Amino acid sequence: MPAGLKLLLATTILAAAPAIAQQAPTALSGGAHPDRWPAARSQGLIDPATEAFVTDLLAKMTLEEKVGQMIQADIGSIKPEDLVVYPLGSILAGGSSPPLGAPDRSPRGPWLATAQAFQKAALARKGNHVAIPIMFGIDAVHGNNNVIGATLFPHNVGLGAMRDPALMEKIGRATAEETSSVGIDWAFGPTLAVPQDERWGRAYEGYSEEPEVVRSYAGAMIRGLQGAPGTKDRLQKGFVAASAKHFLGDGGTFGGQDQGDTRVSEEELIRIHNAGYPGAIDAGTMTVMASFSSWNGAKMHGNKSLLTDVLKGRMGFDGFVVGDWNGHAQIPGCTATDCAATFNAGLDMAMAPDSWKGLYESTVAHVKDGTIPMARVDDAVRRILRVKVQMGLFNAARPYESKAELVGAAEHRAIAREAVAKSLVLLKNSGVLPVKASANVLVAGPGADSMAQQSGGWTLSWQGDGNPNAMFPNGETIFAGIQAAVKAGGGTATLSADGSFTSKPDVAIVVFGEEPYAEMRGDVRTLEFQPGDKQALALLRKLKAAGVPVVSVFLSGRPLWVNPELNASDAFVAAWLPGSEGAGVADVLIGDKAGKPRRDFTGTLSFSWPKTAGQFTLNRGEPGYDPLFAFGYGLSYAKPGTVGALSEVSGVDASLANTSIFFAKGVTPAPFSFATDSKISRKAVDGPATQEGAQQLTWPAGPAALRIGGSDLDLSRETNGDLSLRLVYRVDADPTGPVRLSMEGGKNTGTIDATSLFTGKRGWQTVNVLLKCYQKNGVDVTKVNAPIVLQANGPFALSLAEAKIVSDPNNSVCPGQ
């Protein structure tokens, strides 16, 4: 079969992957054999004094207090005073959950006040109640990334390219100090996934496709976050609890689907996906987070053979297992508010962000009726209390909460800058690098002066979007770093996002790549960069045509097919998602006045780079391994190499990549189509930022509809993740009757009364409609073939500029509710 046909067939199969992935495999099972697994021993968590203290506490606690320890709520749905009534063991701040009484993006002050308010409430219980401190967890996955001003380290995909465990430990230590400084004592990291399919939107959270790289980093990061095994009063020393995640197999799901099914043998699960966990346990990790995903059809949150028999038994883990965001609700027979099965399987603490009250009440009832044995409750609570004691939570001293200077500290930024420089991988250099510091340098591209783009997802918000440079007061963009380096050498650096210039530069450094994303929204169906929208490529070709040497700095959370961009570049650098320290890029790209390197490239690929956009599962050692750049590849100034002209045939249907953009810049990108009833007139008009970037629609008298459809979508994960449909529009004439938004597909088509959004509005408007609104109104979000249907009575005139799925839950609405 020809290679192109194979790729097309693979892509066609992938389009049906969500449906296939939901079918439980019949020939496989999710049961493990503990004797096949490596033995480990959780270090430093059990000692006689701690166990005696916990035993005494358990004897004093009521059933309700014990069950409370097993429940974790999100600060977006619980108030401090609730803890006086409901003795929960933990709270968390989800990726877009704001601190109390503050914006969703806040500096240290509101975060510290929030942590202190919840802790005070937890300890305020009087009378016969046992006052037990809470644990406050947060996704500090590349620094304390929820806090404005914090140091942001490169995401794991870049750190894997360093091959430097010692630096990883320093990163962990700096992250712990900046986290404990804001009153938070638990970091949900490190991620120990071994991504095998880069279509997965969380691939950048993994260090490598190669188990050995993950294995070498696991213990180092745990020690950096928590301190060495046996350390006492860790919180008082500026450490936080770590959480090795996500156990197990989250990087191997079928089709790269987030929260999907990992269909591999037990031997492969051990060899590849378990690589980091023995080292994490040996280093004393206090918590392990269960994965959303399944193994051979069995949901991990309900897999007793792995959570209890393997992790706690054979591997000797003595800390506690925490769930992921309502992950227990995905177990067959369970709901978000009722799931005895997850605790019986071995989950010790359920992450029930918005379902905590119902889950607490049902779990108490299940223990009373014997569905959950009391011995299982006592084991779970003992593990939780053991960690709290070892963390120093029962010690009232909080010295690091007075150390405001640690957030964005100079020494932490220096560590991050070093990590950026070490993570850069040189893919191509036709003699243009290093750039002379005395040169006239043009710095172009959308990522050149964008803190948001160079930081990626899990930055100030879940998906990492909507973050202007002003929200990074301690950060430095790549342009700013280049400008400082060139100025010091007597040259000039000019910022021009579109690449325009009046005086021809000596060289252009073009910074471009993926827009920020996190799980779900980051899942893709092809590895082609910017399919159907080749703006970056056009910019590179424009500069080349003008005779300007071009250096490409590519920002991405994974290797992508960029053959056309490589061909249009004289040098090409994979910079991954470097975080807040853009100067680390300049340290390697900009030489001295004479053009001699100030620092060489040392990074090498920890993920294989695809030769076609269809090489989804491209991992070293597999049959037919044929990448463009192999695992371990990386050029340097000391060891240069050449890259010839590359094929620009992607091998896949690019339209299959689009699952979230329905209308933008005046066009409807494939595979969607824009259709209206024949009586609606249409014409192109200028949008808020683009010439002829909108469509003006004019309804005559009577009802008519706009419909954008053309691809079957399963939006259930996006709905559960609080994503929204964003519309950017201008009302040119108010409707004379009701306006309804709906989605079509499946057995149900529900409508939303959106009249208020289109009445009395003037000028360009942006509205985010939660996908949950559609679901509440009857839409079957698992089978959507027309994500936008706008029905109205005319006369009515509307100009539409944008329609796409976004993550902005704090600025989203449910019209008519």
N, C-alpha and C positions, 0 to 999 in steps of 0.2 A: 504494500500500500504506500503511495507517495507520502512524503513527510507532511506536506501541506494538508492533505486529506486527513491524515491522522490527527493533526492539530484541530482541524475543523470538527472532526468527530468528537474529540475530547471536549471541545468547547460546547458542543451540542448536548453532550451528556451532562456537563457541568450546569447547564441552564436548568436541568431537571433535578439537580442535586438536592435542593431543599426537600423535595417530595420523597426522593429516595432515602435521604438521611433519616427521615422520620419513621421509616419502616424497620422494625426490629429484625436484625438478622436471625435466621433460623438455625444456621449451622455453627454459630458462635455463641459463647456465653460470657457473662461478665464476672465469672467466679475465678478467684485466684488460688494458687497452691503455695502457701507460705514457705514451705521448705525450699522452693526454688529461688527465693529472694535473698539479697545480701543482708547479713546481720549488721546492725548498728547499735549504738547505745547512746541515749540522750544524756549528755554530760552536764553535771552540775545542777540539775533541777531537784533531785531528791537528796535530802539530808535529814537526819533524825529530828533536829530542832524544828525544821519547817513542817515535817509531817505531823509532829506532835501539836504544833500550833493549829494546823488545819483540822486535825481530828477534834480538837477542843471547839473550834468554830462550828464544825458540822453538828456537833452534839447540841449546840444552842440554837441552831437555825430551824425555822419552821419549813414545812414543805413549800409554801409560797416563796419564801426567801431563797430556797434552793433552786426552784424553777426559775426565779428571777435572774439568777446568775447565768442561766443558760440562754438568755435572750438578749439580743443587741438591737437597739433602735437607732434610726438616723435623726440627727438634730433638726432636720426639716419637718419632722412629724412628732417630736416629743419636746416638752418643756421641762426645765429643771424641777419645777414643783411636782411633776408627774412621778419623779423618783421617790418622793416622800410616801406615795401610795403604792407604787409599783417598784419593787426593789430589784430593778434590772442590774445586770452585771456589767454592761458595757454600752457605750454609744459610739457612733461613728459619724463622720462627715463625708457624705458621698461627694463625687467629683464636682457637682454643681450645687451643693447644699451650702447656704451662706451661714456665717456665724450669727448669733442672736442679735436681732435689731440692727443689722448691718448689711451692706450690699453683698452680693454673691461673690465679689472679688474684693478682699479686704486685706489690710496689712496686719502686722503682729498684734496690735492692741485689741481689736475685737475678738480675735481668735483666742488670746489668752483669757480675756474676760469670759468668754463662752466656756472654756475648759474649767475655769475656776468656779463658775456658777453651777455647773453640773456636779462637780466634785463636792461642793459645799452642800448641795441638796441631797446627794447620796449619803452623806455623813450626818445629816440632820435628823435621822430617824431616832425617835425617843422610846422610852418605856422598855418593853420586853423585846424590842426589835434589835437585831444585830446590824450595826452600821458597818458596811463593807464598802471600801472605795471602788469606784468604777474604773474600767479601762477605756481610754478614748483612742479609737483607731482612725487612721487616715491613710489615704493612698499617697504616701511620700515615696514615689517610685523613681523620681530622678531629682532628688532633693526634696525639701518640704514644699512641693510645687503648688499647693493651694494658697500660699501666703505671698502677698505682694512684697517684693523686696528680697525674697529668699534666693539663695544660690541655686541655679538649675544646672545639673550635670547632664552630659550627653545621655540620651536614652540608651537602653541596653544594647540595641543593635549596633551602636557605635562603640560602646565599651567592649564588646566582644572582639572588635578589630584590634584592640590594644594588646591583648594577651598579657595582662599585667595584674596578677592577683594582689600584689602588694598595694598598688594604687587603688584597687577596688576596696580594700580594707579602709584606706584613708577616706574614700568617698562615703563609705558606710558610716564612719565616725563623724564626718562633717554633717551628714544628713541627720544623724541622731542628735547632735548638738543643736541644730537649727529647729528640729522638731520638739525636743524637750524644752527649748527656750520659749515656746508658745503654749506650754502647758499640756502638750499631747505626748502620750507615753507609748504609743503603739504604731508602728509603720507596717502597712500591708505590702511587704516586699521582703526579699527579692523574688521576682518571677523566675522560676526554674524550668519553664517550658523549653522544649527543644523543637522549634517550629520546622515542620517538614514541608509546608505548602505556604508560599509567601502571599497567596491570595487572602490569607487570614489577616483580618484587620488589627490583630494584636501582635503580629510578627515582630514589630520593633521592641516589644517588651521582652523578647528572648535574646540571649547573648549570642546564640549560634545555632545552626542546623546540626552541629557536630557535638555529640554528647560530652566529649572530653573537655571542650571549652567551658561548658556549663558546669561540669564536675569541678573544674579548677577554680571557679569563681564562687561557688555556693558557700563554702565555709568561710571564705575571706569576707564576703559581704555580711554574713551573719555575725561574725566577730566584730566587724566595724560598727554595726548597729547596736549590738547587745553587750559588747565586751567579751573577754575570754570566759570560757566555761568556769563556773564557780564564783564569778564576781558577785559581791554582795552589794545591796543598796544601789542598784544600777541607775535608777532614776536620779538619785542624788549625785551620781557621777556623770550625768549627762548622756546616759544611754537610753534606748527605747527597746521595747519588745519587737522582735522581727516576726515575719510570717512568710514562711516558704510557701509558694503558690505556683500553680493551682494543681493540687493533687487529684488526679493524675492523668496525663495524656492530653492536656489541652492543646498542645502544639501539633497533634497528629490527626485532627478531625477530618472526616471525609469531605473532600472538596474545599478544605480550608474554611469551612463554615463555623462561625463562632457558636459556641454552646452545642456543637454537633457531636457526632459519634466517631470515636477513634477505633477503627476496625483493624486490629493487629493481633498477632499471637501474644501470649503471655511472655514469651522469650523476648520479643521485640519491645514490648512495653517495659520490661526490666532494662534491657540493654540501652534503649534510646531515651525513653521518657522518664525513667526513674533515676537517671544519671546523677542529678544534683542532690537528691534527698538524703542518701546516706551521709554525705559530707555535711549537709545542713544539720542533720540530727546529731552527728558527732560534735559539731560546733555548738550544740546546745540550743538550737532554735526553740523558742518558747511556744510558738504556735505554727500550725500548718493550716492553710486554707483549702477547703475542698473545691474541686472544679465544677463548673456548670456542666461540663461535657459528660459524655457516656463512654464506657469501654465495652465494645461489642454489645451495645443495646442496653446496658445497665447504667442508669444514672449514678454518677459518682456520689452525690449526696445521700444515696440510699444503698451504697455498696458496702455491706458489712465485711465481706471477705477482704477488701482492700483497706478500709478505714480502721477496722478493728483487728482482724487476723494478721494482716501484713504490717500496716503502719505502726500500730500500737504493740502488736505481739512480736512478730519476727524482727521488725526493725527497731523495736525498743523505744519508741517515741513516748516521752513522759509528760510532754506539755499537753495543750488542748487543741482540738480540731474545730475551726470556725467555718461557718458556711459562707457562701457568696450571696450577693444581693437577691434575696428571696429564692435562692437556688433550691431550697427544699420543696418549693411549690411545684417543681417540675417532676417530682417522683410520682409515678402512677398511683392514683388514689389519694394524693395529698392536695391541699390548697395552701395558699400563703399563710392562712390563719389556723391550719390544723394539719399537723404532720407528725404523728408519733413515730412513723417509720424511720425518719431521719435520725432521731435520737437513738433508737434501737440499733441502727446501723453503725453508730459510733460517732456521729456528730455531737460535739460537746456544747457548742454555742451556735445558735442559729442567727444568721444575719437577717433580721426581719425589719427592714427600714421603716416601712409604713404599715406593717401588719403585726407589729409587736404586741399590741394589746390583745388581739384575738388569739395569737399564738400562745401567749402567756396563759390565758384563761383555758384554752383547750388542753394545753400540756398539763396544767394542774389537774384537770379532770381525768386525763389519761393515766396519770400516776395513781390517782385515787381509785380508779376502777381496775388497776392492774395491767393496763395495756402497755405501759412503760414501767418496768420493774424499778423498785426503789434502789436496788443495787446499782442500776445503770445511772440513775440520777446522782447518787452519792459519788460514783466514779467520775462523772462529768464535772461535778462541782469541786471535787478534790483537785482535779487537774487545773481548773480555773483558779482556785484559791492558791494553789501551789505557785502558779506563775505570778500572781499578784504579790505574794510574799517575796519571791525571788526578785521581782522588779523593784521592791522597796516601796510599794504603794501604801503599806501600812505605817510607813515612816512619814510623819507629817511634813518633814523638811522638803522644800522644793527650791533649792538654791539656784537652779538654772532658769527659773521663771523670772529672775531679776536680771538676767544677762541678755538685754535687748540687743547688745552689740553683736551677738552671734548670728543674727539673721542677716545674711549677705556679707558676712565677715570677710575681710581681705584675704585671710589665709585660706578660707574655703573657696573663694573665687580663684585663688592661685591653683588650688588642686583641680578645680573644674577646667581651668585654662590648659593645664598640663594634659588633662584627659582629652580635651578637644584636639590638641596637637597630635597626640598619640593615636587617636581614632581615625584620622584622615587616611583614606586609601587612594593612592595615585593610580588611576586606570590607564591614562594615556598622557604622554608628554612629548611633543614634537619640538623640543628645544625652547619653548617659550617660558617655562618655569625654571628657576625662580625669577620673579619679576624684580627688576632693579628698583631699589628704593628711591632712586633719583629720577624715575620715569614719570611721564604724564599718563596717569592711569584713569580709565573710564570704568566706573563700577555700575553695572546695570542689572536689570532683572527684578522681578517682584519680591524675591527673597533677600535682596541686598541690604535693605534697611528695615527688616521686619522681624522683630523679636518673636512674634507669634509663630511665623513660619519656621524659624530656626529652632524653636522650642518644641513644636508639635503638640500632640494630644496630652491629656493629663497635665495641663498647665493652666492654673487659675480656674479652669472649668474642666468638665469631663472631656469634651471633645477638643478643647484647646482653641476654640475659635472666639472671635469677638474681643480680642485682646490688643488694644493699641500699645504703642511703644511706651507711653506714659505709665503703663501699669508695671513696668520693669525698671524701677528707679536705680537699681544696682547693676543692671545689665548693660551689655555693649553689643550692638549689632555687628554683623560681619563687615559692613561698610565702615562703621566707626573704627573697628580694629585695623582695617586696611589703611584708612585715612591717617591714623596715628603713626603707623609704621612707615608709610611713604613720606609723611611730613618730616619725620625724624631723619630721613635720608636725603632731604632736600628736594623731593619730588612733589607732585600734586596728585590728588585723588578727587575726582568729580563724580557725584552721584547723578545718574540719569536712568530712571527706571525703564524707560522705553528705548534706551540706547542711542538717543539723539545727541549730537554734538555739533559745535561750531568749529572747533579746532581739532584736527584729527589726532586721536590719542596714540600713544606708543603701543598700548595693549588695552584690551577690555576684559574685565573679570565679570562674568555674568552669573548671578546667583539665582537659581530657580529650582523648582521641585514640587513635591506634593503639598497640598494644603493640609492643615492640621486635622487629625481625626483620631478616634479611639475605636473601641470594639463596636461591632455591628456596622456603623457607618463606614468603617475602614475596610470592610470585606469587599473584595473586588472579584471580577470574573475573568479578567485578563491582566497580564503583567505589563501591558503596553502603557507607557507614560503618556498622559494626556491624549487618549484616543479621541479623535474627532475635534480636538481643540489644540492645535499645534502652535500656540502663541510663542512659547519659549523657542521652539525650533525656528520660527520665522525671525525672531530677534537675532539668534545666532547667525543665520544665513545673511541677514541684512548687514551685520557687522563684517562678516567674511567678505561679502561682495564689495564693501568699502575698503578692503585691504587692511583691515585691523586684525592683528593676531587675537585669538579668542581663548580665554581660560574659562571653562565651565566649572562651577561649584554646585554640585547637585545635592539638594536637601531631600531626604526620603527616609521612610521607615522600613524600607526593604529594598533589595535589588530589583530593578525594573528594566524592561526592554527599552533601551534608549539608543539603539543603533543609529538612527538619523541624527540625534543630537551629538553622539560621539563623532560621527563623520564631519559634522559642522564645527567641531572644536579642535583647536591645536593642542589643548591640554584638558583633561577631564578628571575632576576630583570628587570622589564619593565622600561627602561630609556628614551624611546621615542626619541626625537631629541633634545638633551640638549643644543646645541650651543657651544659657545666658552669656557665655564668654566668647563673643565673636572674635576677639583678639587672638584666640588660639588658632584660628584659620590663617590669620595674617602671619603668625609666627613661622609658618612653614612655607606659605606662598611667596612672601616678600623677602628678598635677599638683602644684601647690603648695597651700598651705592654702586659697586662694580658688578653687581649681579651674582655674587657668590652666596651660597645658601647660608642663612643664619641657623637653620635647623632642617634636618632631613625628614622625609616621610619614613615612618616605621610601621604604620598600620597595614594589616593584611586582611583580606576578606574572611569573615567568619561565616558568610553565606555565599554559595555559588551564584555567579552572575549569569542570567539567562541569555542564550543565543537567540531565542525567539520568544515572543510574548506568550507562547503556549507551554513553556517549560515550567509548569507549576510546581511539580514535586521533583526538584533537581537537587539531589543530595549526594555527596561524595560516597562512593562505594556501591551505588546502585547500578543495576544493569543498564547499559546504554548511556552512562554518564558522559555528557558532551556539552559542557557549558561554554559560554563565551570566555569567561574568566573563572578559573577553578578556585575552589576553596583554598585559601592561603596565598592567593595572588596579591601582588602589590608591588608597584614599581617604586623606585627611589632615585634621588640624584646620584647616589653612589652606584646603583645598579639599574641603569635605564633600560628601556625596551621600546619596541615599536608596535603600533597597532595599524594594520592595513585598512583599506576600505571595507566596510561591513555591509552585508545585505540589509536593505531597508524594507523587506517584506516581512511583516509581523507574523503571518501564519494563522491569525485568528480573526474572527469577526469583531471589530472594535466596538460595535454598537451594544454587544452583550455586556460591556463593562458598566453601562449606565443604569443604575437602579434608583437614583435619588434626585436627578435634575430633570425637571419636566418642561421648563421653559426658561431661557436665559439669553440675554444679548440679542433679542429679536428672533430667535429660532427655537424650535423644539428638537433637541438632540435625539438621535436614534437611541433606542428602538421605538420611541414614542412619536405620536403624530397629533397634530392640532386640528380639530374639526369643529365646525359650528353648524347650526341649522342654517339653511340657505337664506333665510330672511335676515340674518345678522350680517351687517356689512363690516368689512375689515380693512384697515390700512396701517402701514408702518408709521410710527411716530417716534420721536426721540424719547429715550428713557431717562432716568435720573442721572445716569453717568455715561450712557452710550448713545451715539448718534443712531437713530432708527433702531434703538434697542428695545422697543415696546410695540405691542399690537393694540390698536384702538378698535374696540368692538362696539357697535351701535345696534341696539335692539329697537325694532319698530314696535308698534302697538301689539300687545299680545305676548304670550309666553314663548321663550326660545332658550336654547342651551349651548354652552361651550363644553366640549369634551376633549380631554387630553388622555389618550390611552395607547395601547399597543404592545404591552408586555405583561405577562403574569408575574405578580409580585406577592411574596409572603412578607407582610409587614408586622408580623406578630412580635418579633424581637424588638423592632423599633418602637412598637406601641408599649411594650413592657418597660422599655428603657426611657420613657418620657420624651421621645422625639416628637417633632412637630412638623406640620406643613407650613412653610413660609410663603406668603404672597406679598409681592411688592406691586402696588397698583395705584392708579389715580382715578377718582370718580369724576367724570366729565359732565354727567347729568344724572341726578338722583333717580333711583328706580321708582316706579309708580305702584309697585306691589312687592310682595315678599321676594327675597333673594335666598336661594338655598344652595349650600355646598354639599356634595355627596361624593361617594366613591362607589364604583361599580365592580362587580365580580362575585363569584361564589353564589351562595344561596340567598344572601341578604344584601340589600342595598339601603343603607340608612341615610337620612338627610339631616343637615344642621341648619337651623334658622340663622342665617348670617346677615339679615337685613340691616342690623345695627352697624355692621362693618362698612356698609356701602351707602349710608344715608347721612347727609350733612357733612361729608368729608371733602376737603379740598387739598390739593397738593399731593405729593407722593406719600403714600402710606405703606407701612410695613406691619404685617400682622402674622403671628405664629399661632396656628391652631393645633392644639395637642392631638396626636393621633388617637389618644384615648377617647376624645370627644366623639370621633366617628364610631369607635367600637361601642361606646355607651348608647349610641343611637342606632345600633343594629347592624353596622357594617361587618362583614366577615373579612377581617384584616388578613387572613391567611390566603385569600384568593382575590387579589385586586388586579383587575386588568385595565381600569381607568381610574387613576388616582385623583383626577380632578374633573368634576362635573359641576358647572356653575349654571344654575337655572334661575331665570329672572323674568319678570314682566316688564315690557317696554311701554313707553319709551324709556331708554336707559342707555348710558354710554360709559364705558370703562376702558382704561388703558392698562394692560397687564405687562409688567416688565420682568417679573421673576416668579417662578414657582418651583420650590425644591424642598427636600427634607433637611431639617437642621436640628441641632441640639441647643435649645435655649429655654429650658423648663421654667426658669424664673421670670421670663417675659413672654409666656404663652397663655392663651386663653381658651375657653370653651364658650363660643358665642351662644347666646340664648339660654345659658344655664346659670 
